[in-house]
């Protein structure tokens, strides 16, 4: 078993730590395995990582900041407008070429300096400097170090006139040192600054939420019909068109990058804080580009919550399929953080979409020096390219009928039920908010104190106690010898505080462990009422995802307390997992 990172089941091994209920589990030399590995690949419940199971609904009336005037803002959303938009969204049929295998979405090529971006080219890696852009030499040094680490595009923030004046000098300094790495200007609030920077940089990133609206202020905005809402588009076109024409003239690229946390007041008032609002906000600017026959641009739909980010990108892709548009997409999770948390959030968001064949440039956003972003970024890209290029053993033909790609909800399952005759509390081996199982070896059992620490247990006088962050169960591949007193004592103490112990059935038959959960392959599933190995009080099943429909049908009569997904190396885990989840839901197996 291996760590499965995030909603796409991206393999990251020890790069990731599992979190649950807002707490982080400590990493150890024993790989921490998220149970819900099969839930992960279904692309709905990201619960093993502690995220909320549902998005915040839009209310009919709410207060937010944003617009060009100076008043208190009380925004009223048109319910008819939202209903029309949601009905249109429901009619969208697909967001990727195939949900059964990874096939990269076909896009046009956007040229950014000497780097081509699109489906006919490798996924490009991007990062962003942390030096003040006014620090010309510091910015040059960071760009060079990032380029040496593998960055193909480097973004610099350009807040005002001083930063804009420094941009041409930064570009000149890099060219003198032989660095042609395309530079991306991050523009907020300042259309005139964008025009100036387009003379020097290769790409301009604009944020539809604040490019034309200016700095956040407040006013009454009430839209009762589409005409009132669209009237303000004239102002946006007036402000944005000069930049479009200049980028077209100079051959500059552009990224229309919506950010979930900075939607404009007009968008919030009409669409609410929703992925649909994020997409429409970007499309308003894209239509202006298309009106002037400018197509050297791409989209991004960033959010700090990976679930919102994934939903927005999938909706963006679905909308573009519907319109016949083929613009590339840049992927990223905003403010992902640092260390394991930042890498994990990016793996969940970016990895999910890459496995769907979406994404042409990526950035793993970390609160660390920018060159440290390139290693996880490269790993995600390589996983995606391998997923696309590898010749996988196909799973049996099936049709996806149960997954709604436009919404996320936690899969509902039946937790183990307690029997009166059970010698231990079996209900603790899984957790309602997302379960974590840690793989443990015989060597780990031989060092109990270290094992308890690695499992997240509290200890007192050498005795473990289960805590909020403690693993729910452990998975053994071997049962300790009958005379291995230290190892067996460690197992007993863990069971006494509510940690489940899983072990292969054949191991338990040879060396029984009291109150253990026997793990069987699906083909070896015991019949109803059959005797389990001595000491075992329940059983679990492993499924591969490539079984025949007849073999999967055995699950209908199963009494297993849990399923573990063990996909062969030659089979795509993402798509095999989807098949398993589709089967479970179609047949109401919980």
C-alpha positions in Angstrom: 0.0 0.0 0.0 1.2 3.5 -0.7 0.1 7.0 0.3 -2.6 8.3 -2.0 -2.5 12.1 -2.0 -5.7 14.0 -2.4 -8.8 13.6 -4.4 -6.9 12.2 -7.4 -4.9 9.6 -5.6 -1.6 11.1 -6.6 1.3 9.0 -5.4 3.6 11.2 -3.3 5.0 8.7 -0.8 6.5 10.4 2.2 6.2 13.8 0.6 2.8 14.1 2.3 1.5 13.9 5.8 -2.1 12.9 6.5 -4.2 15.4 8.4 -7.6 15.0 9.9 -10.0 17.2 11.8 -7.6 20.1 11.7 -4.6 18.2 13.1 -1.5 16.9 11.5 -0.3 13.3 12.0 3.4 13.0 12.5 5.4 11.4 9.7 7.6 8.4 10.4 9.7 5.9 8.6 6.5 3.9 8.3 4.5 5.3 5.5 1.3 6.9 6.7 -1.5 5.4 4.7 -4.8 7.3 4.4 -7.6 4.8 4.5 -10.2 6.4 2.3 -7.7 5.7 -0.4 -10.5 4.4 -2.4 -12.6 7.5 -1.4 -9.7 9.7 -2.5 -9.7 8.5 -6.1 -13.4 8.9 -6.4 -12.8 12.7 -6.5 -15.6 13.6 -4.2 -14.6 13.2 -0.5 -11.4 14.9 0.4 -12.3 14.2 4.0 -9.1 12.4 4.9 -7.4 15.8 4.7 -9.8 17.6 7.0 -11.7 19.8 4.6 -15.3 20.8 5.0 -17.7 18.4 3.3 -19.7 21.1 1.5 -19.2 24.5 0.0 -20.7 27.6 1.6 -24.1 28.2 -0.1 -24.8 31.7 -1.5 -27.2 33.6 0.5 -29.8 35.9 -1.0 -28.3 39.0 0.7 -24.8 39.5 2.0 -22.3 42.3 2.6 -18.9 42.4 0.9 -16.3 45.0 -0.1 -15.6 46.2 -3.6 -16.2 48.7 -6.3 -15.1 52.2 -7.3 -17.3 54.4 -5.1 -17.2 55.1 -1.3 -20.2 53.7 0.5 -21.3 50.8 2.6 -21.8 47.8 0.4 -25.0 45.7 0.8 -25.2 43.4 -2.3 -28.5 41.8 -3.4 -28.1 38.8 -5.6 -30.8 38.2 -8.3 -32.3 34.8 -7.6 -33.5 34.5 -11.1 -30.0 35.1 -12.4 -28.5 32.4 -10.2 -31.3 30.0 -11.3 -30.5 30.6 -15.0 -26.8 30.2 -14.4 -27.3 26.9 -12.4 -29.6 25.5 -15.1 -27.0 26.2 -17.7 -24.3 24.6 -15.6 -26.4 21.5 -15.1 -26.6 21.1 -18.9 -22.8 20.8 -19.2 -21.9 17.1 -19.9 -18.1 16.8 -19.7 -15.1 18.6 -18.4 -12.3 16.3 -19.8 -11.7 14.1 -22.8 -12.2 10.9 -20.7 -13.0 9.9 -17.2 -11.7 6.4 -17.9 -8.1 7.2 -18.8 -5.9 10.3 -18.7 -6.1 12.1 -22.0 -4.7 15.6 -22.2 -7.2 18.2 -23.2 -6.5 19.6 -26.6 -5.6 23.3 -26.6 -4.1 25.9 -28.9 -0.5 27.0 -28.3 0.1 30.2 -26.4 3.6 31.6 -27.0 5.2 33.2 -23.9 8.6 34.4 -24.9 10.5 31.3 -26.1 8.2 28.9 -24.1 5.2 27.4 -25.9 2.2 26.6 -23.7 -0.4 24.1 -24.7 -1.4 20.4 -25.1 1.2 19.9 -27.8 4.0 20.8 -25.4 5.3 19.6 -22.0 3.6 21.1 -19.0 5.5 24.2 -18.1 6.7 25.0 -14.5 6.3 28.4 -13.0 7.3 30.1 -9.8 7.2 33.6 -8.3 9.9 35.8 -6.8 9.7 36.9 -3.2 12.2 39.8 -3.6 10.8 43.3 -3.9 10.5 44.1 -7.6 12.1 47.4 -6.9 15.2 45.5 -5.7 16.5 45.0 -9.2 19.6 43.0 -8.4 17.7 40.9 -5.9 15.0 40.1 -8.4 17.6 39.2 -11.1 19.4 36.9 -8.7 16.1 35.1 -7.7 15.0 34.7 -11.3 18.4 33.1 -12.2 18.3 30.8 -9.3 14.7 29.7 -10.1 15.6 29.2 -13.7 18.6 27.0 -12.7 16.2 25.0 -10.5 14.0 24.3 -13.5 11.5 27.2 -13.7 10.4 27.9 -17.2 8.4 31.0 -16.3 8.9 33.4 -13.4 6.3 35.8 -12.1 7.1 39.1 -10.4 4.5 41.3 -8.7 4.1 44.8 -10.1 2.2 47.0 -7.7 2.9 50.5 -8.9 5.1 52.9 -10.9 8.4 52.1 -9.1 8.0 48.4 -9.8 7.0 49.1 -13.4 10.1 51.2 -13.9 12.3 48.4 -12.5 10.9 45.8 -14.9 12.8 46.8 -18.0 16.0 46.9 -16.0 15.4 43.4 -14.6 14.8 42.1 -18.1 17.9 43.8 -19.4 20.0 42.5 -16.6 18.8 38.9 -17.2 19.5 39.1 -20.9 23.1 40.3 -20.3 23.6 37.2 -18.1 22.2 35.0 -20.8 18.9 34.2 -19.2 15.9 34.3 -21.5 13.4 32.9 -19.0 10.0 34.5 -19.8 8.9 37.0 -17.1 5.3 37.4 -16.0 4.0 40.6 -14.5 1.4 40.2 -11.8 -0.9 43.2 -12.1 -3.6 44.3 -9.7 -5.6 47.6 -9.7 -3.3 49.3 -12.3 -4.3 49.1 -16.0 -1.8 51.9 -16.9 1.0 50.0 -15.2 0.1 46.9 -17.2 0.5 48.9 -20.4 4.0 50.0 -19.4 5.2 46.6 -18.3 4.0 44.9 -21.5 7.0 46.7 -23.2 9.4 44.6 -21.2 7.8 41.4 -19.9 6.7 38.4 -21.9 3.3 37.9 -20.2 0.8 39.9 -18.2 -1.4 38.3 -15.6 -4.5 40.3 -14.8 -7.0 39.6 -12.1 -10.6 40.2 -13.3 -11.7 40.8 -9.8 -9.7 44.1 -9.4 -8.2 45.1 -12.8 -11.0 47.4 -13.8 -12.7 47.9 -10.4 -9.7 49.5 -8.8 -8.9 49.2 -5.1 -11.6 47.8 -2.9 -14.1 50.3 -1.7 -17.8 50.2 -1.1 -21.1 51.2 -2.7 -24.7 50.0 -3.0 -24.9 47.5 -5.9 -28.3 45.8 -6.6 -28.8 44.0 -9.9 -32.4 42.9 -10.6 -31.8 41.8 -14.2 -29.0 40.9 -16.6 -29.2 44.3 -18.4 -28.2 46.2 -15.2 -25.3 43.8 -14.6 -24.0 43.9 -18.2 -24.2 47.7 -18.3 -20.9 47.9 -16.3 -19.2 45.7 -18.9 -18.8 48.8 -21.1 -16.5 50.3 -18.5 -14.4 47.1 -18.2 -14.0 47.0 -22.0 -12.9 50.6 -22.1 -10.2 50.0 -19.5 -9.1 46.6 -20.7 -9.0 47.1 -24.5 -5.8 49.1 -24.7 -3.8 46.3 -22.9 -5.4 43.7 -25.3 -4.3 45.7 -28.3 -0.8 46.2 -27.0 -0.3 42.6 -26.2 -1.5 41.6 -29.6 0.8 44.1 -31.3 3.9 43.1 -29.3 3.1 39.3 -29.3 2.8 39.2 -25.5 0.9 36.5 -23.7 -1.7 37.1 -21.1 -3.2 35.1 -18.2 -6.7 35.9 -17.2 -6.4 34.7 -13.6 -9.5 34.7 -11.4 -8.9 34.4 -7.7 -11.7 33.0 -5.4 -10.6 35.4 -2.7 -10.8 38.6 -4.7 -13.9 38.4 -6.9 -15.3 41.9 -7.7 -18.3 43.3 -5.9 -20.3 43.2 -9.1 -19.5 39.5 -9.6 -20.3 38.6 -5.9 -23.6 40.5 -6.1 -24.8 38.7 -9.1 -23.3 35.2 -8.9 -22.3 34.9 -5.3 -19.0 33.4 -4.0 -19.2 30.5 -6.4 -17.1 28.7 -9.1 -19.7 29.9 -11.6 -18.9 33.5 -10.7 -15.2 32.8 -11.0 -15.6 31.4 -14.5 -18.0 34.2 -15.7 -15.6 36.8 -14.3 -12.8 35.5 -16.5 -15.0 35.0 -19.5 -16.0 38.7 -19.5 -12.4 39.6 -20.1 -11.9 36.7 -22.6 -14.8 37.9 -24.7 -13.1 41.3 -25.0 -9.9 39.6 -26.1 -11.7 37.6 -28.7 -13.6 40.6 -29.9 -10.2 42.1 -31.0 -9.0 38.8 -32.4 -6.4 38.3 -29.7 -6.0 34.7 -28.6 -2.6 34.5 -27.1 -4.0 34.0 -23.6 -4.8 31.3 -21.0 -7.0 31.0 -17.9 -6.5 30.2 -14.2 -9.1 29.7 -11.5 -7.2 29.8 -8.2 -8.5 29.3 -4.7 -6.9 28.5 -1.3 -9.4 25.6 -0.8 -8.4 22.8 -3.2 -12.0 21.6 -3.4 -13.2 25.0 -4.7 -10.2 25.2 -7.0 -10.9 21.8 -8.6 -14.6 22.6 -9.0 -13.8 25.9 -10.6 -11.3 24.5 -13.1 -13.6 21.6 -14.1 -16.4 24.1 -14.6 -14.1 26.3 -16.7 -13.1 23.3 -18.8 -16.7 22.2 -19.2 -17.8 25.7 -20.3 -14.9 25.9 -22.8 -15.9 22.5 -24.3 -19.5 23.9 -24.6 -18.3 27.0 -26.4 -15.7 25.3 -28.5 -12.8 27.3 -26.9 -9.4 25.7 -26.7 -7.4 28.0 -24.4 -4.7 26.5 -22.1 -5.0 26.6 -18.3 -2.5 27.4 -15.6 -3.0 25.4 -12.4 -2.3 26.4 -8.8 -3.6 26.5 -5.3 -3.4 30.1 -3.8 -1.5 30.5 -0.6 -1.0 26.8 -0.2 1.4 27.3 2.8 4.7 25.8 3.7 6.2 22.4 4.4 4.0 19.3 4.2 0.7 21.3 4.3 1.5 23.4 1.3 2.7 20.5 -0.7 -0.3 18.4 0.2 -2.9 21.1 -0.7 -1.2 21.6 -4.1 -1.1 17.8 -4.6 -4.8 17.6 -4.0 -5.8 20.4 -6.3 -3.2 20.3 -9.0 -2.8 16.5 -9.0 -6.6 15.9 -9.4 -6.8 18.1 -12.5 -3.6 16.7 -14.1 -4.9 13.2 -13.7 -8.0 14.4 -15.7 -5.7 15.7 -18.4 -6.3 19.3 -17.5 -3.5 21.9 -17.1 -0.7 23.2 -19.2 1.4 25.2 -16.7 1.5 24.7 -13.0 2.9 26.3 -9.9 3.1 24.9 -6.4 2.6 28.0 -4.3 4.6 27.8 -1.0 5.5 30.3 1.6 9.2 29.4 1.1 12.0 30.6 -1.1 10.7 30.3 -4.7 13.3 27.8 -5.9 11.9 25.3 -3.3 8.6 25.2 -5.3 10.3 23.6 -8.3 10.9 20.1 -6.7 7.2 19.3 -5.8 6.2 21.0 -9.0 8.4 18.8 -11.1 7.2 15.7 -9.3 3.6 16.5 -10.0 4.4 17.2 -13.7 6.3 13.9 -14.0 3.5 11.9 -12.4 1.0 13.5 -14.8 3.2 12.9 -17.9 3.8 9.3 -16.8 0.0 8.8 -16.3 -0.6 10.1 -19.8 2.2 8.3 -21.6 2.2 5.0 -19.8 0.5 2.1 -21.5 -1.9 1.0 -18.7 -3.6 -2.4 -18.4 -7.3 -1.4 -19.1 -9.9 -2.1 -16.5 -13.1 -3.8 -17.7 -15.4 -1.6 -19.7 -17.8 0.4 -17.4 -19.9 3.6 -17.6 -19.7 6.3 -15.0 -23.2 7.1 -13.7 -22.9 8.3 -10.1 -20.3 11.1 -9.9 -21.2 14.7 -10.3 -18.1 16.6 -11.2 -19.6 19.9 -10.4 -20.1 19.3 -6.7 -18.3 17.6 -3.7 -19.9 15.6 -1.0 -18.5 13.2 1.5 -19.3 9.6 0.7 -21.6 8.0 3.2 -20.5 4.6 4.6 -21.4 2.4 7.5 -18.9 2.4 10.3 -18.3 -0.9 12.1 -21.1 -1.9 14.4 -20.4 -3.1 17.9 -21.6 -6.6 18.9 -22.4 -7.4 22.5 -19.8 -10.3 22.4 -17.0 -8.1 21.2 -14.1 -8.0 23.6 -12.9 -4.6 22.4 -14.6 -1.5 21.1 -14.6 -2.2 17.3 -16.2 1.2 16.5 -12.8 3.0 17.0 -11.0 1.3 14.1 -12.5 3.9 11.7 -13.6 7.5 12.2 -16.6 9.3 10.9 -14.6 12.4 9.9 -12.1 10.4 7.8 -9.9 7.5 8.8 -6.2 7.1 8.9 -4.4 3.7 8.8 -0.6 3.5 9.2 1.5 0.7 7.8 3.6 -0.8 10.6 6.5 -3.3 10.3 7.8 -5.8 12.8 10.8 -3.6 13.3 8.5 -0.7 14.3 6.7 -3.0 16.9 10.1 -3.8 18.4 10.5 -0.1 19.4 7.1 0.6 21.1 7.9 4.1 22.4 8.9 5.4 19.0 6.0 3.6 17.4 3.5 5.3 19.8 5.0 8.7 19.0 4.9 8.0 15.2 1.2 7.0 15.5 0.3 10.2 17.2 -0.4 8.7 20.6 0.0 10.5 23.9 2.0 8.5 26.4 2.2 8.4 30.2 4.7 6.1 32.0 5.2 4.2 28.7 1.5 3.6 28.1 -0.1 4.9 24.9 -3.4 6.9 24.9 -5.4 7.7 21.8 -5.6 11.4 20.9 -7.4 13.4 18.2 -4.4 13.0 15.9 -3.7 9.3 16.5 -4.0 6.8 13.7 -7.3 5.0 13.8 -5.8 1.6 12.8 -2.5 0.0 11.8 -1.8 -2.4 9.0 0.7 -5.2 9.4 2.0 -7.3 6.6 3.4 -9.9 9.0 2.2 -11.2 12.3 4.8 -11.2 15.1 6.1 -14.5 16.4 4.1 -16.1 19.2 7.1 -15.6 21.6 7.7 -11.9 20.5 6.5 -10.5 23.8 7.5 -6.9 23.3 5.8 -6.7 19.9 2.6 -8.4 21.1 2.5 -6.3 24.2 2.7 -3.2 22.0 -0.2 -4.5 19.8 -2.3 -5.2 22.9 -1.8 -1.8 24.4 -2.8 -0.1 21.1 -5.9 -2.2 20.9 -6.8 -1.3 24.5 -6.9 2.4 23.6 -9.0 1.9 20.5 -6.4 1.5 17.7 -7.4 -1.3 15.3 -5.0 -3.9 14.1 -5.3 -5.3 10.5 -3.3 -8.2 9.3 -3.5 -10.6 6.3 -5.7 -13.7 7.1 -3.0 -16.2 6.2 -0.6 -14.5 8.7 -3.3 -14.7 11.4 -3.8 -18.4 10.7 -0.1 -19.1 11.3 0.4 -16.7 14.2 -3.0 -15.4 15.6 -3.4 -11.9 17.1 -6.3 -11.5 19.5 -9.0 -9.1 18.4 -7.4 -8.4 15.0 -9.1 -7.7 11.7 -8.3 -10.3 9.1 -7.5 -8.9 5.6 -8.6 -11.1 2.6 -8.4 -10.6 -1.1 -11.8 -10.3 -2.7 -11.3 -13.7 -4.4 -10.8 -15.2 -0.9 -13.8 -13.5 0.7 -15.2 -15.8 3.4 -18.8 -16.9 3.0 -21.4 -15.7 5.4 -20.9 -17.2 8.9 -17.6 -18.8 7.9 -15.0 -19.1 10.7 -12.3 -16.5 10.7 -8.7 -17.1 11.9 -8.3 -17.7 15.6 -8.5 -14.3 17.4 -9.9 -12.4 14.5 -13.2 -10.6 15.2 -13.9 -9.0 11.8 -12.5 -9.0 8.3 -11.6 -6.4 5.7 -11.3 -6.9 1.9 -8.8 -5.7 -0.6 -9.9 -4.9 -4.1 -7.8 -4.2 -7.2 -10.3 -2.3 -9.4 -9.6 -4.5 -12.4 -11.8 -7.4 -11.3 -14.7 -8.5 -13.5 -18.2 -7.3 -12.7 -19.0 -10.8 -11.5 -16.2 -10.7 -8.9 -17.2 -7.2 -7.7 -20.7 -8.5 -7.3 -19.4 -10.5 -4.3 -19.3 -7.2 -2.4 -23.1 -7.2 -2.3 -23.1 -10.0 0.3 -19.9 -8.9 2.1 -19.7 -8.4 5.8 -16.4 -6.6 5.6 -15.9 -3.6 7.9 -13.8 -1.8 5.3 -12.4 -2.1 1.8 -8.7 -1.4 1.0 -7.8 -0.5 -2.6 -4.7 -2.2 -3.8 -4.3 -1.4 -7.5 -1.6 -3.3 -9.4 1.2 -1.1 -10.7 0.2 -1.6 -14.3 -3.3 -0.3 -13.7 -4.2 3.4 -13.3 -5.3 3.8 -9.7 -7.4 6.9 -10.4 -9.5 5.2 -13.0 -9.7 1.8 -11.3 -10.8 3.6 -8.1 -13.5 5.5 -10.0 -14.8 2.2 -11.2 -14.9 0.7 -7.7 -16.8 3.8 -6.3 -19.2 3.8 -9.2 -20.0 0.2 -8.5 -20.4 0.7 -4.8 -22.8 3.6 -5.3 -24.8 2.0 -8.1 -25.4 -1.0 -5.9 -26.0 1.0 -2.6 -23.0 -0.7 -0.9 -22.0 1.3 2.1 
